[in-house]
Amino acid sequence: MEGILYSIVIGAIAGWLAGKLMKGGGFGILVNIILGIVGGVVGNWLFNTLGVSLMDGMIGDLLTGVIGAAVVLFVAGLFKK
């Protein structure tokens, strides 16, 4: 249960940060947070597929989540237009 809560919190922070980084790609704070949680999953999958490992711990998880959320926000922004 703690792992799921940790993933949600990190994903929410990552979504918020990615929304700030992606100018014009934001959907509002709530949707950005949800996309951040999804982005964390996408980031983990992407980095595992590429064989890339960022730092360990919370900072590595946050960086992975922000990058994954930015990818998700970018793709979602393509459909928004």
Sequence and secondary structure as in RCSB ss.txt:
>XXXX:A:sequence
MEGILYSIVIGAIAGWLAGKLMKGGGFGILVNIILGIVGGVVGNWLFNTLGVSLMDGMIGDLLTGVIGAAVVLFV
AGLFKK
>XXXX:A:secstr
 HHHHHHHHHHHHHHHHHHHHSTT    HHHHHHHHHHHHHHHHHHHHHHT    SHHHHHHHHHHHHHHHHHHH
HHHHH 
